[in-house]
Amino acid sequence: MGAIEHASHFGWDSTARGTLDIYDQVIGSIQKSLEA
């Protein structure tokens, strides 16, 4: 529990979502370049 509370205190949730957003952008640009 301590580690989870520590991570959430430093915005782990928003960090994880930001990372997923970056992955989505990278995957999208790769797919576009493959289709081009």
NUKEBA-291997 format. One record per residue (C-alpha): residue number from 1; residue in three letters; y negated, z negated, x. Coordinates in steps of 0.1 Angstrom, whole numbers, plus 2048, in hexadecimal, padded with zeros to 3 digits. Each point is the difference from the previous one (the first is absolute). Example, Ala and Ser with C-alpha at 12.3 -4.5 7.8 and 13.67 -1.06 7.14 Angstrom:
residues 2
{num: 1 residu: ALA yy: 82D zz: 7B2 xx: 87B} .
{num: 2 residu: SER yy: 7DE zz: 807 xx: 80E} .
//
This chain:
residues 36
{num: 1 residu: MET yy: 800 zz: 800 xx: 800} .
{num: 2 residu: GLY yy: 7E8 zz: 7F8 xx: 81C} .
{num: 3 residu: ALA yy: 802 zz: 823 xx: 80F} .
{num: 4 residu: ILE yy: 7FA zz: 810 xx: 7DE} .
{num: 5 residu: GLU yy: 7E2 zz: 7EA xx: 7F9} .
{num: 6 residu: HIS yy: 7F3 zz: 808 xx: 823} .
{num: 7 residu: ALA yy: 804 zz: 825 xx: 7FB} .
{num: 8 residu: SER yy: 7F0 zz: 800 xx: 7DD} .
{num: 9 residu: HIS yy: 7E3 zz: 7EC xx: 80D} .
{num: 10 residu: PHE yy: 7F8 zz: 81D xx: 818} .
{num: 11 residu: GLY yy: 803 zz: 81A xx: 7E4} .
{num: 12 residu: TRP yy: 823 zz: 80C xx: 806} .
{num: 13 residu: ASP yy: 801 zz: 810 xx: 7DD} .
{num: 14 residu: SER yy: 7E1 zz: 815 xx: 806} .
{num: 15 residu: THR yy: 80C zz: 809 xx: 823} .
{num: 16 residu: ALA yy: 822 zz: 80C xx: 7F3} .
{num: 17 residu: ARG yy: 7EF zz: 815 xx: 7E5} .
{num: 18 residu: GLY yy: 7E9 zz: 80F xx: 81A} .
{num: 19 residu: THR yy: 81D zz: 809 xx: 816} .
{num: 20 residu: LEU yy: 812 zz: 811 xx: 7E2} .
{num: 21 residu: ASP yy: 7E1 zz: 814 xx: 7F8} .
{num: 22 residu: ILE yy: 7FF zz: 80C xx: 824} .
{num: 23 residu: TYR yy: 825 zz: 80A xx: 7FE} .
{num: 24 residu: ASP yy: 7F9 zz: 813 xx: 7E0} .
{num: 25 residu: GLN yy: 7E3 zz: 813 xx: 810} .
{num: 26 residu: VAL yy: 814 zz: 809 xx: 81F} .
{num: 27 residu: ILE yy: 81F zz: 80B xx: 7EC} .
{num: 28 residu: GLY yy: 7E9 zz: 815 xx: 7E9} .
{num: 29 residu: SER yy: 7EF zz: 812 xx: 81D} .
{num: 30 residu: ILE yy: 822 zz: 807 xx: 810} .
{num: 31 residu: GLN yy: 80D zz: 80F xx: 7E0} .
{num: 32 residu: LYS yy: 7E1 zz: 816 xx: 7FD} .
{num: 33 residu: SER yy: 803 zz: 80C xx: 824} .
{num: 34 residu: LEU yy: 825 zz: 808 xx: 7FA} .
{num: 35 residu: GLU yy: 7F8 zz: 814 xx: 7E1} .
{num: 36 residu: ALA yy: 7E3 zz: 813 xx: 810} .
//
